[in-house]
């Protein structure tokens, strides 16, 4: 009798292996039914924080798909805190806008974010909050601290003037000179070390002055306003702390630590579940760009929350994206790199799909663990600079959304 030969498993190509485990997506349109998105529910499970990465700050289809994910997280999974890589002061104005309709949201979005695709999402948030059927409203938080506009300081001062006049003089005295200095990052960096330390001590003093202040629960509106005022005083203190080191790596690390802190603040004081929207590089579980960002917000959140922090990365293979060239909006082409994970994802026959990176098997698992070039579209067009960083997809992301071809985000004229 012939000895039986154990059947060898047939090795699949990486592309076939990815395809067999990918969930094809029908559309990027947030207004379409969510049938194709339903597997995302199990992928996210009971996580309280979801990082929403973007391959560039200017890809139309990625912004629109992220809007679709946000709508899914809000309507299907009960997420209500929306934190974005946008300055704290703009976050305050955008939060007011989605609750009251006051102001022009395009003016409250800076750099590459006043895009039509993001405006459409902000408008949807306003409509969602206006619906009385939605008890738990969306809260908009600017996680970033690139600058502090004067309204940030007025948020604290105006509140103190109304409800705690006994500390008004001290608060005004403590903030003296700081609003003018904090408007420009470059100007602030030129201040003497003594001046920076003095501003920091004064900002800390305001946080302490507000610490013991409480409002009667009977006045819910005033009590919830105090929560935002205390958060704002803390954000001001964070800005002044971040700007003390003269070493870039320390400033960059504090910058990302505060992105994480502000997301955590939202969770602790507003309750509910929190979305953290930013560049792939900021929300990833580890460091992708070692030179610019030695420790990132996603890493801080992962360390603090473990599996309660889930990262959705986004990827694209070809097309163009919006970026700045000499201070003006321009478009940059996505460089092609045949050794990149983006190129391999682009070979999968689906135009767009999602992938549960944590639960990949076989060839796709091995491929996702490998350190390989990964596309990163930065905000500035720098000729001859590579657009790729070495990254292991499974080390950086839990879930990946891929759209093969993307185009630049749109900026229609302000109305």
C-alpha positions in Angstrom: 0.0 0.0 0.0 1.4 3.4 -1.0 2.1 5.8 2.0 -0.2 8.7 2.0 1.4 12.1 1.4 0.0 14.8 3.6 -1.7 17.4 1.4 0.4 20.6 1.3 -1.7 23.8 1.7 -1.6 25.6 -1.6 0.2 29.0 -1.2 -2.0 31.8 -2.2 -0.6 35.0 -3.6 -0.7 37.9 -1.2 -3.2 39.8 -3.3 -5.6 36.8 -3.4 -5.1 36.3 0.4 -6.0 40.0 1.0 -9.0 39.8 -1.3 -10.4 36.7 0.4 -10.4 38.6 3.7 -11.4 42.1 2.6 -14.9 43.4 2.9 -15.7 45.2 -0.4 -17.4 48.6 0.0 -20.1 49.9 -2.3 -19.7 53.6 -2.0 -18.1 56.5 -0.1 -21.4 58.3 0.0 -22.5 59.0 3.6 -26.1 59.3 2.5 -26.3 55.7 1.2 -27.4 52.7 3.4 -24.8 51.1 5.6 -25.3 47.5 4.6 -21.6 47.2 3.4 -20.3 48.9 6.5 -22.0 46.5 9.0 -18.9 44.3 9.6 -17.3 47.4 11.1 -19.5 46.9 14.2 -17.9 43.7 15.2 -14.4 45.0 14.3 -14.8 47.9 16.7 -16.7 46.0 19.3 -16.9 47.9 22.6 -13.9 50.2 22.1 -14.5 53.7 23.6 -12.0 55.5 21.4 -11.6 55.2 17.6 -8.7 56.8 15.8 -9.7 57.9 12.3 -6.6 58.3 10.1 -6.1 60.0 6.8 -3.4 59.2 4.2 -3.2 63.0 3.4 -4.9 66.1 4.6 -6.3 66.7 1.1 -7.9 63.5 -0.4 -11.5 64.1 -1.5 -12.6 60.4 -1.4 -10.9 59.7 1.9 -12.5 62.8 3.6 -15.9 61.6 2.3 -15.4 58.1 3.4 -14.3 59.3 6.8 -17.5 61.4 7.0 -19.4 58.1 6.2 -17.5 56.3 9.0 -18.2 59.2 11.4 -21.9 59.0 10.5 -21.8 55.2 11.1 -20.1 55.6 14.4 -22.7 58.1 15.6 -25.9 56.6 14.3 -25.0 52.9 14.6 -22.6 52.8 17.5 -23.4 55.7 19.8 -20.2 57.7 19.4 -20.8 61.4 20.3 -17.5 63.1 20.9 -15.8 64.2 17.7 -12.1 65.3 18.2 -10.1 66.6 15.3 -6.6 67.7 14.5 -7.7 71.3 14.6 -6.9 74.1 17.1 -8.9 74.2 20.4 -10.3 77.6 19.7 -11.7 76.6 16.3 -13.1 73.5 18.0 -15.0 75.8 20.4 -16.5 77.8 17.5 -17.4 74.7 15.5 -19.0 73.1 18.6 -21.1 76.3 19.0 -22.0 76.1 15.3 -23.2 72.5 15.4 -25.4 73.3 18.4 -26.7 76.7 17.4 -25.9 77.4 13.7 -24.0 80.6 14.7 -21.1 81.7 12.5 -19.6 80.5 9.3 -17.9 77.1 9.8 -15.6 77.5 6.8 -13.9 80.3 8.7 -13.4 78.1 11.8 -11.5 75.4 9.8 -7.9 76.1 9.1 -5.1 74.9 6.9 -6.4 72.1 4.6 -9.6 71.4 6.6 -12.0 74.1 5.1 -12.6 71.6 2.3 -16.1 71.1 1.0 -16.1 67.4 2.1 -15.4 68.4 5.7 -18.0 71.3 5.5 -20.6 68.7 4.4 -19.9 66.7 7.5 -20.1 69.7 9.8 -23.5 70.6 8.3 -24.7 67.0 8.9 -23.6 67.3 12.5 -25.6 70.5 12.9 -28.7 68.8 11.4 -28.2 65.8 13.6 -28.0 67.9 16.7 -31.0 70.0 15.7 -33.2 66.8 15.6 -35.0 66.6 19.0 -35.1 62.8 18.6 -31.3 62.7 19.3 -31.0 63.2 23.0 -27.2 62.8 23.1 -25.8 65.5 20.9 -22.4 65.5 19.0 -19.7 67.5 20.8 -16.9 69.0 18.6 -13.5 69.2 20.1 -10.4 70.9 18.5 -7.6 68.6 19.9 -4.7 70.7 18.6 -2.7 73.6 19.9 -0.9 75.1 17.0 -2.1 78.6 18.0 -4.5 80.1 20.5 -6.8 82.8 19.2 -8.0 85.6 21.5 -11.5 84.1 21.8 -10.0 81.1 23.7 -9.0 83.5 26.5 -12.3 85.3 26.3 -14.1 82.0 26.8 -12.5 81.9 30.3 -12.7 85.6 31.1 -16.3 86.1 30.0 -17.5 83.2 32.1 -15.6 84.3 35.2 -16.9 87.9 34.7 -20.5 86.5 34.8 -20.4 83.8 37.4 -17.2 84.3 39.5 -16.4 88.0 39.6 -14.4 87.4 42.8 -11.5 86.0 40.8 -11.9 88.2 37.7 -9.0 90.5 38.5 -6.6 87.6 39.1 -7.6 85.8 35.9 -7.3 88.9 33.8 -3.9 89.7 35.4 -2.7 86.2 34.8 -3.6 86.2 31.1 -2.0 89.7 30.5 0.1 89.6 27.3 -0.5 86.0 26.6 -3.3 86.3 24.0 -1.1 88.5 21.8 1.9 86.2 22.1 0.0 82.9 21.5 -1.5 84.0 18.1 1.7 83.2 16.3 3.8 80.1 17.0 6.9 81.6 15.4 6.6 84.7 17.5 6.0 82.7 20.7 9.1 80.6 20.0 11.2 83.8 20.0 10.2 84.7 23.6 12.9 84.3 26.3 12.9 81.2 28.4 11.9 83.4 31.4 8.9 84.9 29.6 7.7 81.4 28.5 8.0 80.1 32.1 6.1 83.2 33.5 3.3 82.7 31.0 3.2 79.0 31.9 3.0 79.7 35.7 0.2 82.3 35.1 -1.8 79.9 32.9 -1.4 77.2 35.6 -2.7 79.7 38.2 -5.9 80.2 36.3 -6.5 76.4 36.1 -6.0 76.3 39.9 -8.4 79.3 40.5 -11.1 77.4 38.6 -10.4 74.0 40.1 -12.7 74.4 43.1 -15.5 76.3 41.3 -18.7 74.3 40.9 -22.1 75.2 39.6 -25.4 74.0 40.9 -26.7 71.0 38.9 -30.0 72.8 38.9 -28.5 75.1 36.2 -27.4 72.5 33.7 -26.4 75.1 31.0 -24.1 77.0 33.3 -22.7 73.8 34.8 -21.9 72.3 31.4 -20.4 75.7 30.3 -18.0 75.5 33.3 -16.8 72.1 32.1 -15.7 73.7 28.8 -14.2 76.7 30.6 -12.1 74.5 32.8 -11.1 72.5 29.7 -10.1 75.7 27.9 -8.0 77.0 30.8 -6.2 73.6 30.8 -5.7 73.8 27.0 -4.1 77.2 27.5 -1.8 75.8 30.2 -0.9 72.9 27.9 0.0 75.3 25.1 2.4 77.2 27.4 3.9 74.0 28.7 4.4 72.6 25.2 6.3 75.8 24.2 8.8 75.7 27.1 11.4 73.2 25.6 13.8 74.5 23.0 14.2 71.0 21.7 12.0 70.2 18.7 11.5 66.5 19.6 10.2 67.5 23.1 7.8 70.0 21.6 6.5 67.5 19.0 6.1 64.8 21.7 4.2 67.2 24.0 2.1 68.3 21.0 0.9 64.7 20.5 0.5 64.0 24.2 -1.9 66.9 24.4 -3.9 65.7 21.3 -4.4 62.5 23.3 -5.1 64.4 26.6 -7.8 66.4 24.9 -9.5 63.3 23.5 -9.3 61.8 27.0 -10.7 65.0 28.5 -13.7 64.7 26.2 -14.3 61.1 27.3 -14.0 61.9 31.0 -16.1 65.1 31.2 -18.6 64.7 28.4 -19.1 61.0 28.7 -19.9 58.8 25.7 -17.5 57.4 23.1 -14.9 59.4 21.3 -13.6 59.7 17.7 -10.1 61.0 17.1 -9.7 62.4 13.6 -6.2 63.2 12.3 -3.4 62.2 9.9 -2.6 58.5 9.9 0.8 59.4 11.4 -0.9 61.0 14.5 -3.5 58.3 15.2 -1.4 55.3 14.5 -0.5 52.9 17.4 3.3 53.6 16.9 5.8 55.9 15.2 5.8 56.1 11.4 7.8 59.3 10.9 10.5 59.0 13.5 12.2 62.3 12.5 9.1 64.6 12.8 7.0 62.7 15.4 9.0 60.7 17.9 5.9 59.8 19.9 2.4 60.1 18.6 -1.1 60.7 20.0 -2.3 57.2 19.0 0.7 55.7 21.0 -0.3 57.6 24.1 -4.0 56.5 23.8 -2.9 52.8 23.1 -0.7 52.9 26.2 -3.5 54.3 28.4 -6.5 52.4 27.0 -5.2 49.2 25.3 -7.9 47.5 23.2 -10.3 50.3 24.2 -8.4 52.4 21.6 -8.9 51.2 18.0 -7.2 52.7 15.0 -8.8 52.9 11.5 -6.1 53.8 9.0 -6.9 54.9 5.4 -4.8 54.1 2.3 -4.8 54.9 -1.4 -2.7 53.9 -4.3 -2.9 56.5 -7.0 -4.2 59.9 -7.9 -3.6 63.4 -6.5 -4.2 65.3 -3.3 -4.4 68.9 -2.1 -1.4 70.3 -0.3 0.4 73.7 0.1 3.0 75.0 -2.2 4.6 78.2 -1.1 1.6 79.0 1.1 -1.0 78.5 -1.7 -3.3 75.5 -2.3 -1.9 73.2 -5.0 -2.1 69.5 -5.9 0.5 66.9 -5.6 0.6 63.6 -7.4 0.9 60.3 -5.5 4.3 58.8 -6.3 4.2 55.2 -7.3 6.2 52.7 -5.3 5.9 49.0 -6.4 7.4 47.8 -3.2 4.8 49.7 -1.0 1.9 48.2 0.8 -0.3 50.8 -1.0 0.7 49.3 -4.4 -0.2 45.8 -3.2 -3.5 47.0 -1.9 -4.2 48.6 -5.2 -3.8 45.2 -7.0 -6.8 43.8 -5.1 -9.7 43.8 -7.6 -12.0 45.8 -5.3 -12.0 49.6 -5.9 -12.6 50.1 -2.2 -12.6 47.8 0.8 -12.0 47.5 4.5 -9.7 45.0 6.2 -9.6 43.8 9.8 -5.8 44.0 10.1 -5.7 42.3 13.5 -7.4 39.2 12.3 -5.7 38.5 9.0 -4.5 35.0 8.3 -2.0 33.2 6.0 -0.1 35.2 3.4 -2.0 38.5 4.1 -1.1 38.3 7.8 2.6 37.8 7.1 2.6 40.6 4.5 0.8 43.0 6.9 3.4 42.3 9.6 6.3 43.2 7.2 8.0 46.6 7.5 7.5 48.1 4.0 7.0 51.5 2.4 3.6 53.2 3.2 2.3 56.3 1.6 2.1 59.5 3.7 0.9 62.7 2.0 2.1 65.6 4.0 0.6 69.1 4.0 3.6 70.7 2.1 4.7 69.9 -1.4 8.5 69.3 -1.1 10.0 68.5 -4.5 12.1 65.3 -4.6 11.0 64.3 -1.1 9.8 60.7 -0.9 6.1 60.3 0.1 6.8 56.9 1.8 7.8 55.8 5.3 8.6 52.3 6.4 5.7 50.8 8.4 4.2 47.5 9.4 0.5 47.8 8.8 -0.4 45.4 11.6 1.8 47.3 14.1 0.2 50.6 13.2 -3.5 50.0 12.5 -6.3 47.7 13.6 -8.6 48.3 10.6 -7.7 49.7 7.2 -9.9 51.3 4.6 -8.5 51.4 1.1 -9.7 53.5 -1.9 -7.6 52.7 -5.0 -7.8 56.0 -6.7 -8.3 59.4 -5.0 -8.5 63.0 -6.1 -7.7 66.4 -4.5 -10.2 67.7 -1.8 -12.4 70.5 -3.1 -12.5 74.2 -2.0 -15.5 76.1 -3.4 -15.6 79.8 -2.8 -16.9 80.9 0.6 -20.5 81.9 0.4 
